[in-house]
Amino acid sequence: MVNESIIVTAAEYILQGKVVAFPTETVYGLGANALNPLAVAKIFEIKQRPSFDPLIVHISSLESIEKLIQYPDKRIYQLAEKFWPGPLTIVTYKSSLVPDIVTAGLNTVGLRMPANPIALKLIELAGVPIAAPSANKFGLISPTTAQHVKKQLPNIDYIIDGGKTNIGIESTIIMLNDDGFEILRHGAITTDEIEKFIPYHSTHNTENKILSSGMMKSHYSPNKPLYILGIHTIPYPTEECGLLAFSQSSNHAYKKVIQLSQNNDLKECAANLFAAIHEMEESDVRCIVAEPVVEKGIGIAIMDRLKKAAYRFQNS
C-alpha cells in the first residue's frame, strides 16, 4: 500500500478536473471525475481514444449504484455481493447524472468496483465515481506497472505507483438484458461463474456495436508484429522472433523466450501477458510469436487479447 498522502494528492487532482493514473487489480487505469464532462474529455484526448468508445465508471461503495443507474435492478446487487470488489463490469441503463461523453452517447453505463485498496481509497477520498479506461494510448498494450504508463503517457497529471497488477488483463464486461446477461468482453471471471447467479442469454444485438471497452477487433497491439502459432503465417525466421511460451515445451530456436508460467497456470499466464509483450516490444526481436492456449475459463480472455493484438498485423 502506498503512503496515504499520495492518494490524498491524487484525489485532490481528480476533484480539480485533472487526470490520474492508478493501479487496479486488472491493469492501470487513467481516471477522471466521471461527473465532470470536461475532465472526462481529457481522457479521450490523452489516450487519443475515439469518442464512440465508452468508459467504465469505477465506484467504491454499493451506495453509489442507485444514483448512477436509471432503474433499480436487484441482479446488480446480487452479482456485486459475489464478485465485487473484483474484475467484473456490469453494463445497465444509466441515470441522467452520468454525462453522455462517458458512455459515448449510449443510454447504458458500465459500473465496476475494483479489488485494489489504492483504487478504492482514491475513489472514496475523491467522493465521486471515477471514469477510467486503461492508462495507455488507444489500441496499444495495456499497462500492468506504473513504468508501462510512463512509457506511453509521459505527460499525464499524476501517477500512483502501486506496483505490478495481480490479474493483468482487463475486467470481464457483461450486459444485463431482460432474460439474463451476455458477455461483451471476456476476463478473469468466466461465463460459467456468472451463470451460477443469473442465466446467460445472448440477444445477438451486440454484434458490430461498440457497447463497452475492448470490443474493437484490433486492440492491445504492440509496435512489433504479433502472431499466434498455428493460426497465423509467421513471415520471419524463428531465430529473429521472440516467443511468449504458455507451455513448458519452449522452442529455444527463438531469439528470446518468455515463459509466462512455470507450471502451465493460465491465471499466472494472464497476469504476466501484457508485461511480457511490453518486454518483447522493447527487445531486439523482429516479431512476437505467442503460443495459443485452450479457450476455456480464463483461456478465453487470453486468446481474446492475443487475437486482437495480432489483428492489425494480419489486415495491414
VOVEX-439937 format. One line per field, with one value per residue: residue number from 1; x, y, z of N, C-alpha, C in turn. Coordinates in steps of 0.001 Angstrom, whole numbers, plus 500000, padded with zeros to 6 digits. Atoms other than C-alpha are relative to their C-alpha. Example, Ala and Ser with C-alpha at 12.3 -4.5 7.8 and 13.67 -1.06 7.14 Angstrom:
<pts>
num c(1,2)
n_u c(500890,499180)
n_v c(498810,498810)
n_w c(500000,499940)
ca_u c(512300,513670)
ca_v c(495500,498940)
ca_w c(507800,507140)
c_u c(500900,499230)
c_v c(501200,501090)
c_w c(500000,500730)
</pts>
This chain:
<pts>
num c(1,2,3,4,5,6,7,8,9,10,11,12,13,14,15,16,17,18,19,20,21,22,23,24,25,26,27,28,29,30,31,32,33,34,35,36,37,38,39,40,41,42,43,44,45,46,47,48,49,50,51,52,53,54,55,56,57,58,59,60,61,62,63,64,65,66,67,68,69,70,71,72,73,74,75,76,77,78,79,80,81,82,83,84,85,86,87,88,89,90,91,92,93,94,95,96,97,98,99,100,101,102,103,104,105,106,107,108,109,110,111,112,113,114,115,116,117,118,119,120,121,122,123,124,125,126,127,128,129,130,131,132,133,134,135,136,137,138,139,140,141,142,143,144,145,146,147,148,149,150,151,152,153,154,155,156,157,158,159,160,161,162,163,164,165,166,167,168,169,170,171,172,173,174,175,176,177,178,179,180,181,182,183,184,185,186,187,188,189,190,191,192,193,194,195,196,197,198,199,200,201,202,203,204,205,206,207,208,209,210,211,212,213,214,215,216,217,218,219,220,221,222,223,224,225,226,227,228,229,230,231,232,233,234,235,236,237,238,239,240,241,242,243,244,245,246,247,248,249,250,251,252,253,254,255,256,257,258,259,260,261,262,263,264,265,266,267,268,269,270,271,272,273,274,275,276,277,278,279,280,281,282,283,284,285,286,287,288,289,290,291,292,293,294,295,296,297,298,299,300,301,302,303,304,305,306,307,308,309,310,311,312,313,314,315,316)
n_u c(500848,499215,500306,501333,499875,499929,501373,500703,499625,500655,501429,500125,499872,501270,501013,499629,500258,498801,499999,499081,499832,500004,500064,501111,499524,499919,498937,500037,501040,499798,501263,500471,501325,500984,501123,499474,499761,498739,498926,500070,499507,498531,499629,500055,498920,498707,499888,500336,501073,501165,501103,501070,499611,500391,499112,500547,500073,499555,500605,499390,501042,501263,500903,499825,500678,501367,500049,499373,500801,501346,501011,499485,499868,499462,498955,498709,499592,499754,498671,499029,499751,499099,498818,499393,499089,499432,499857,501251,500697,501406,500591,501448,500482,499420,500813,499631,498833,498791,499893,499995,498647,499516,500630,499975,501358,500896,500841,499517,498717,499318,499601,499089,499333,498713,499490,498665,500192,499619,501094,501184,499738,500026,501402,500620,499514,500493,501431,500731,499616,498877,499998,498613,499546,498604,499126,499093,500515,501103,499695,498687,499943,500453,498912,500144,499120,499938,499000,500702,500785,499083,499455,500972,500669,499045,500375,501256,499880,499545,500004,499781,499267,500423,499385,500574,501369,499921,500764,499230,500854,501135,501159,501108,501120,501275,501137,501243,501173,501223,499981,498759,498841,499140,498606,499477,498548,499589,498981,499667,501245,500492,501442,500505,500094,501119,501231,500459,500837,501030,499835,499396,500964,499495,501043,499356,500119,498746,499034,499616,500286,499053,500812,499121,498576,499425,500812,499498,499276,498576,499807,498891,498946,498635,499488,499370,501022,500280,500648,500355,499600,501091,501094,499459,498735,498983,499141,498611,499312,500195,498889,500129,501277,500147,501105,500760,500221,500992,499701,498602,499264,499543,499056,498877,499473,500393,498987,500326,501166,500525,500906,501019,500305,499094,500765,501156,501131,500522,500156,498657,499735,500758,499393,498701,500091,499711,498625,499109,500064,499209,498582,499663,500044,498800,498823,499569,500636,500721,501435,500382,500799,500647,500633,501418,500450,501347,500989,500882,499753,499257,499369,500799,499576,498628,500046,500651,498991,498988,500578,500166,498646,499446,500930,499586,498869,500546,500908,499331)
n_v c(498804,498767,499019,499431,498619,500058,500208,498743,499066,500461,499685,498546,499813,500432,498987,498801,500251,500530,501417,500744,501434,500721,501448,500845,501380,500478,499203,498612,499199,498564,499594,498626,499888,500466,499064,498764,500276,499430,500857,501249,499711,500079,501406,500293,499260,500563,501350,499967,500997,499505,499620,501002,501123,499597,500231,500669,499147,500737,499548,500622,500480,500364,498851,499162,500576,499509,498710,500099,500835,499467,500838,500951,501350,500806,500874,499315,500213,501433,500234,499238,500737,501104,499711,498698,499435,501006,499682,500138,498764,500267,498953,499883,498677,498945,498855,498737,499457,500423,499236,500793,500231,501210,501186,499844,499699,501129,499863,500966,499699,501124,499717,500987,499681,500706,500688,499495,499035,498654,499506,499766,498831,498821,499674,499587,498673,499032,499819,500028,501149,499695,500633,500372,501086,500327,498819,500175,499478,500823,501119,500581,500976,499497,499914,500715,499317,498552,499745,500139,498772,498900,500222,499604,498736,499336,498639,499902,499147,500664,501462,500717,501239,501025,501269,500784,500475,501436,500800,499761,499732,499162,500652,500555,499065,500614,499104,500590,499859,500435,501430,500407,499180,500441,499583,499019,500193,501076,499657,501035,500622,500722,500149,501058,499478,499059,500763,500569,499002,499582,500803,499441,499893,499083,499446,499796,498596,499316,500200,498828,498769,499733,499756,499923,500036,501269,500736,499848,501183,499749,499382,500567,500290,499504,499313,501012,500962,501121,501111,501121,501277,500855,499183,499056,500252,499122,499684,499759,501186,500242,499462,498540,499733,500302,500916,499985,501431,500369,501367,500212,500510,498814,500222,499101,499449,498594,499068,499689,500748,499635,501024,499255,500736,501133,501235,499968,499382,498978,498728,499409,499558,498768,498936,499626,499856,498670,499637,500715,499344,498772,500364,500377,498784,499228,500806,499868,500990,499395,500211,500733,501191,500476,501314,499910,500789,500551,498955,500435,499183,498761,500174,499262,498601,499907,500080,498776,498940,500318,499849,498570,499432,500428,499721,498977,500496,500881,499233,498746)
n_w c(500000,500041,498957,500239,500467,501466,500480,499714,501071,501228,499868,500213,501456,500608,499722,500761,501418,500645,500343,499139,500249,498729,500187,499564,499998,501388,500608,499527,500615,500178,499405,499822,499379,500978,500062,500566,501424,500478,499511,500761,501355,499978,500171,501430,500659,499628,500550,501429,500019,500734,499120,500024,499146,498649,498867,498817,498813,498824,498746,498816,499081,500637,499900,501191,501163,500207,500683,501320,500903,500242,499362,499008,500540,498899,500514,499817,498608,499887,500570,499207,498755,500291,500819,499691,500987,500870,501428,500747,500349,500311,500839,499846,500404,499174,499597,500657,499311,500721,501253,501239,500484,499335,500588,501462,500448,499769,498809,499017,499371,499373,498620,499409,498742,500102,498814,499733,498915,500433,500839,499163,499146,500867,500295,498736,499620,500981,499737,501273,500831,500891,501321,500258,500863,499728,500086,501126,501262,500477,500869,499731,498907,498704,499029,498735,499038,500194,501039,501277,500180,500316,501340,501016,499655,499109,499608,499252,498814,498770,500043,498747,500257,499055,500339,501090,499775,499753,500961,501210,501155,499628,499390,500768,500119,500368,500165,499536,500859,499331,499687,499362,500335,501087,499845,500954,500020,499091,499018,499021,499547,501169,500215,499113,498634,499926,500212,498735,499321,500951,501218,501206,501102,501016,500873,501307,500398,499694,501076,500801,499268,498922,498815,498836,500317,500417,500964,501366,500467,499799,498686,499228,500984,499816,501189,500846,500421,499102,500692,499137,500584,500437,500535,500977,500685,499399,501152,499596,499492,498560,499206,499893,499309,498587,499737,498752,499795,498992,499574,499612,501158,500720,501101,499727,501251,500037,499503,498606,499518,498683,499473,499268,498774,499807,499796,500908,499304,500909,499275,499965,501373,500231,499199,500555,501448,500520,499631,500916,501310,499841,499993,501371,500806,499708,500339,501394,500879,501141,499804,498791,500291,498778,499996,499625,498850,500151,499745,498924,498817,500280,501305,500989,499919,500512,501464,500467,500028,501008,501340,500274,500128,501288,501092,500982,500781,501020,500852,500348)
ca_u c(500000,501399,501519,498014,499258,499980,496382,495081,497003,495633,492074,492614,493750,490588,488423,490352,489322,492707,493625,495303,496758,496200,496504,493600,493781,493444,495537,496399,493517,493528,490938,488930,485817,483054,480576,482763,482479,485491,487686,486481,487252,490908,490989,489928,492475,495384,494665,493765,490652,487712,484628,482438,484246,482559,484371,483867,482787,484540,482874,483938,480583,477253,475525,476897,474952,471473,472311,474172,471541,468116,466170,466656,467889,468354,470572,473326,473383,473219,476296,478031,477643,479537,482014,482681,485173,486562,487165,483539,481966,478164,476509,472984,470803,472343,470804,470905,473693,476204,477423,476967,480698,481356,479000,479698,476102,474683,471885,473891,476848,479425,479984,482792,484178,487905,489541,492564,492924,494641,491897,489135,490781,491225,487536,486500,488695,487625,483994,482993,482826,485901,485695,488775,489892,493348,496210,497753,497480,494304,494660,498131,499302,497598,499826,500386,503035,503485,506525,504298,502083,505020,506314,503093,501678,504617,502704,499653,498937,499700,500608,500189,502805,501171,503468,502507,498816,497935,495335,496952,494047,491009,487726,485006,482202,478610,475435,472182,469085,465516,466386,469839,473229,475565,479342,480758,484381,485947,488083,489121,485523,484025,480568,480170,480841,478270,475681,475534,473680,471859,471217,473282,471115,472578,470299,472771,472025,475570,477279,479140,478214,480669,478798,481804,485581,487577,485019,487022,488647,492089,493268,496146,498644,502431,504592,506118,504137,502468,501451,499803,501304,499009,496729,498941,501679,504873,506913,510169,512823,512346,515791,514722,511499,510521,508252,505567,505514,502470,503685,506945,507900,509505,511343,514777,515424,513724,515888,514096,511674,509490,507870,504562,504057,506348,503513,501074,498834,496570,495872,499627,499901,497199,498872,502176,500871,500928,504186,505787,504532,505972,509322,509304,508423,511499,513837,515603,513283,511639,508291,506440,505083,502577,501685,497886,496058,492898,489910,488357,487924,490424,491993,489119,490205,493880,493091,490763,493655,496119,493777,493045,496737,497528,494593,496138,499204,497006,494977,497561)
ca_v c(500000,503424,506300,507700,511249,510204,509014,512198,514275,512148,512606,516376,516217,514312,516966,519689,518116,516575,513069,510458,507034,504476,500722,498310,494546,494195,496919,500556,502956,506548,508224,511429,512601,510698,513502,516208,516124,518399,516189,513066,514738,514898,511095,510839,513486,511936,508395,509512,507433,507697,509316,506337,504053,504238,504304,502235,504054,502892,503112,502294,501505,499918,503136,504787,502490,503913,507426,506154,503786,504530,501608,499600,496122,493579,491496,494133,493786,490011,489997,492665,490561,487746,489465,492988,494264,492435,492256,492360,495318,495398,497379,498625,501671,504910,507809,511392,512075,510241,512554,511322,511666,508846,506461,507612,508808,505399,505064,502441,502647,500102,500004,498310,498214,497432,494992,497149,499067,502015,502359,502035,504605,507023,506827,507123,510181,511878,511331,510913,507970,507759,507063,505131,503137,501541,504041,503634,505031,503795,500359,499676,497298,497737,498743,496496,498703,502437,502217,500986,504029,506440,504874,505580,508583,510608,513876,512975,514955,512297,508607,506456,503709,500732,498072,495353,494495,490953,489869,491541,491599,493849,493058,490818,493011,491784,493479,492783,492121,491085,487391,487416,488599,488464,488815,491953,491301,488183,488468,486604,485978,483400,482902,479708,481543,484238,481694,480332,483523,484753,482992,483553,484834,486335,488665,488899,492633,493427,492278,495038,497561,499204,498913,498780,498970,496290,495404,496537,493846,495466,496281,495694,495957,496141,498178,494969,492371,489710,486291,483242,479820,477559,480447,482879,482533,483919,485754,485976,483365,481790,482951,486601,486280,486260,483552,484019,480496,479157,475561,474077,472827,476141,476189,477599,478279,481630,484678,485369,483233,484453,481678,483079,480359,477744,475268,475979,478060,480125,482726,483271,483461,486121,488121,488137,488516,492296,492760,490126,491850,495151,493399,491877,495231,496774,493954,493484,490770,491421,489963,488370,484833,483582,480005,479561,478276,476236,478591,477552,479613,482484,480980,482568,486005,485327,484308,487295,489633,487819,487748,491457,492262,490356,491643,494738,492797,490399,493198,495845)
ca_w c(500000,499101,501552,502000,501371,497775,497368,499015,496475,493636,494943,495003,491369,490465,492109,490257,486962,486288,485155,487352,486562,489305,489815,489898,490247,486455,484752,485474,484828,483578,485756,485905,487741,485942,486655,485070,481243,480719,482875,481063,477723,478795,478977,475339,474347,476231,475051,471512,472089,469673,471183,470232,472708,476155,479500,482647,485811,488981,492393,495948,497580,496709,497794,494652,492338,492825,491617,488526,487113,485684,487106,490299,489393,492159,489873,490111,493887,493585,491358,493440,496566,494866,492549,493924,494650,491638,487885,486751,484929,484723,481922,482583,481871,483135,485022,483763,486272,484049,481238,477682,476987,479484,477685,474107,473869,474784,477332,479233,481590,482752,486530,488433,491963,491705,494116,494805,498090,496389,493783,496377,498661,495749,494818,498454,499112,495883,496821,493161,490770,488553,484824,483798,480780,480728,481071,477619,474113,472467,470911,472313,475051,478406,481340,484345,486009,486514,484221,481382,481932,481869,478646,476745,478641,479995,480392,482497,485660,488287,488574,491666,491576,493238,491827,489381,488985,490018,487424,484422,481958,481921,483660,482312,480956,480929,479785,481579,479467,480227,480355,481934,480736,477763,477562,475942,476922,478413,481530,484668,485760,483434,481959,483985,487254,486494,485343,488871,489808,486698,483378,480255,477414,474251,472295,469359,469336,470450,467256,465378,468079,470461,473768,476073,476216,474422,471745,468710,466560,466815,470334,472784,469902,470362,467983,466650,464679,466814,465509,467085,466425,464437,463470,461546,458981,460502,457836,459821,460661,464096,465258,464758,466767,470416,471857,474508,475915,477738,477917,479178,475702,474712,471405,472174,468492,469156,469800,473076,475102,477953,479978,481219,483822,485303,485847,482985,485284,482994,485703,486059,482266,482149,484926,483032,479470,478932,480847,478610,475458,476760,477364,473875,472362,473993,472914,469570,468201,464801,465774,468697,468452,471023,471812,471893,474961,475290,475081,478351,481518,481618,478476,476537,477765,476999,473420,473030,473908,471642,468633,468990,469473,466273,464219,462638,461508,459550,457993,457119)
c_u c(500883,499586,498687,500066,500068,498598,499163,500287,499306,498510,499755,500111,498706,498938,500300,499770,501196,499889,501109,500070,500137,499875,498634,500546,500171,501167,499949,498913,500409,498697,499748,498629,498939,498829,500401,500348,501323,501192,500038,500538,501520,500489,500050,501153,501354,500208,499892,498934,498812,498807,498874,500289,499732,501012,499272,500049,500307,499428,500667,498972,498728,499007,500082,499148,498696,499945,500558,499173,498574,498928,500643,500048,500686,501125,501387,500532,500321,501396,501082,500359,501008,501328,500665,500485,500620,499908,498747,499387,498590,499436,498486,499586,500469,498963,500489,501221,501300,500077,500086,501406,500586,499516,499956,498590,499017,499160,500359,501357,500568,500511,500901,500527,501318,500450,501459,499864,500359,498880,498779,500179,499951,498565,499304,500409,499529,498521,499151,500353,501083,499869,501447,500110,501425,500893,501065,499431,498955,500494,501323,499953,499568,501141,499712,500984,499945,500998,499389,499178,500905,500547,499047,499392,500880,499526,498672,500249,500636,499913,500226,500688,499639,500575,499271,498574,500011,499164,500558,499223,498735,498805,499098,498901,498761,498946,498752,498907,498796,500067,501278,501137,500674,501389,500365,501521,500354,501120,500195,498769,499294,498473,499414,499836,498786,498665,499484,499016,498900,500242,500714,498951,500509,498854,500496,499875,501296,501025,500204,499607,501038,499192,500842,501442,500387,499220,500488,500852,501502,500193,501240,501249,501369,500454,500840,498936,499852,499208,499718,500340,498771,498818,500503,501255,501022,501063,501465,500646,499843,501078,499986,498779,500095,498771,499389,499549,499002,500268,501469,500857,500489,501027,501148,500703,499640,501102,499790,498751,499612,498986,498980,499542,500951,499259,498701,498729,499481,499787,501340,500384,499312,500639,501292,499943,500419,501419,500999,499993,500772,501496,500459,500085,501298,501289,500346,499421,499242,498493,499793,499102,499432,499473,498518,499728,498601,498987,498922,500329,500718,500789,499242,500445,501415,500000,499306,501026,501020,499460,499830,501349,500592,499205,500553,501170,499560,499166,500606,500614)
c_v c(501245,500914,500704,501434,500070,499855,501254,501025,499630,500326,501487,500327,499624,501084,501331,499829,499482,498488,499287,498547,499283,498499,499442,498575,499450,500668,501395,500763,501457,500674,501486,499935,499658,500954,501344,499773,500538,499166,498694,500204,499923,498564,499657,500677,499359,498628,499964,498939,500555,500219,498983,498818,500352,499610,499245,500973,499148,500620,499274,499474,499687,501163,500899,499537,500717,501298,499946,499191,500526,499238,499124,498598,499137,499081,500628,499738,498529,499659,500705,499262,498880,500457,501348,500035,498889,500358,499704,501376,499643,501188,499967,501422,501070,501037,501249,500636,499679,500744,499089,499698,498725,498756,500045,500195,498863,500245,498982,500415,498720,500401,498885,500510,499231,499389,500380,501079,501431,500620,500334,501235,501288,500427,500517,501427,501078,500270,500038,498701,500416,499207,499679,498838,499634,501191,499805,500719,499036,498910,499318,499117,500640,499970,499208,500499,501503,500358,499868,501248,501138,499888,500533,501371,500806,501330,500104,500685,499294,498493,499465,498682,498988,498637,499302,499560,498476,499141,500195,500134,500686,499172,499331,501056,499235,501085,499271,500218,499399,498566,499532,500933,499458,500584,501007,499903,498920,500472,498856,499293,499410,499975,498985,500498,500915,499272,499328,500922,500567,499266,500757,500020,501043,500467,500167,501453,500771,499868,501289,501324,500155,500415,500110,500023,498614,499217,500134,498791,500139,500765,499364,499752,500525,500743,499081,498975,498852,498944,498877,498698,499167,500741,500890,499466,501011,500282,500249,498697,499891,500679,501526,500405,499696,499142,500267,498573,499758,498605,499895,499532,501147,499641,500997,500466,501478,500876,500309,499209,500528,498943,500686,499293,498819,498683,499985,500528,501153,501340,500720,500510,501331,501170,500514,500388,501384,500444,499326,500634,501325,499683,499615,501232,500797,499242,500162,498912,500716,499832,499192,498845,499483,498585,500184,499195,499478,501078,499489,500804,501284,499888,500709,501454,500181,499992,501209,501121,499746,500211,501474,500686,499680,500525,500972,499531,498995,500765,501351,499922)
c_w c(500000,501147,499687,499489,498473,499419,500240,498907,498694,500021,499776,498509,499292,500176,499299,498501,499244,499828,500766,499546,501340,499756,500377,500039,498584,499283,500620,499235,499885,500389,500052,500665,498964,499831,499392,498523,499472,500444,499212,498580,499933,499827,498516,499254,500258,499359,498479,499716,499216,500920,500015,500926,501467,501069,501105,501176,501228,501269,501173,500982,499232,500029,498773,498827,499685,499216,498581,498997,499916,500766,501071,499389,501053,499526,500155,501406,500255,499483,500814,501281,499786,499406,500276,501435,499156,498533,499175,499790,499553,499233,500151,499637,500979,500404,499285,500649,499246,498673,498778,499503,500611,499262,498475,499438,500176,501253,501077,500539,500603,501372,500516,501328,500027,501323,500228,501064,499621,499178,500842,500883,499185,499712,501248,500372,499031,500208,498745,499288,499019,498706,499644,499023,500398,499683,498934,498782,499452,499048,500263,501247,501315,501008,501277,501059,499724,498904,498601,499691,499543,498585,498924,500257,500955,500559,500751,501342,501198,499805,501411,499659,501083,499693,498861,500348,500071,499058,498599,498712,500487,500495,498970,499937,499573,499838,500458,498966,500716,500504,500673,499655,498750,500206,498912,499893,501011,500921,500972,500546,498781,499928,500967,501427,500158,499881,501265,500708,499110,498678,498884,498902,499017,499111,498573,499519,500228,498880,499199,500655,501105,501223,501263,499522,499480,498978,498559,499610,500194,501297,500627,499144,500423,498747,499131,499629,500993,499235,501006,499272,499630,499425,498867,499324,500519,498935,500335,500460,501518,500843,500100,500825,501485,500222,501370,500242,501129,500543,500393,498822,499126,498938,500140,498729,499869,500612,501472,500370,501372,500406,500900,501270,500090,500151,499191,500669,499138,500704,500092,498616,499710,500740,499377,498528,499508,500337,499057,498614,500045,499914,498600,499099,500147,499655,498515,499090,498876,500139,501270,499587,501324,499811,500359,501263,499712,500381,500952,501240,499627,498697,498891,499967,499457,498477,499389,499879,498902,498585,499640,499852,498639,498813,498960,499148,498941,498976,499619,498603)
</pts>
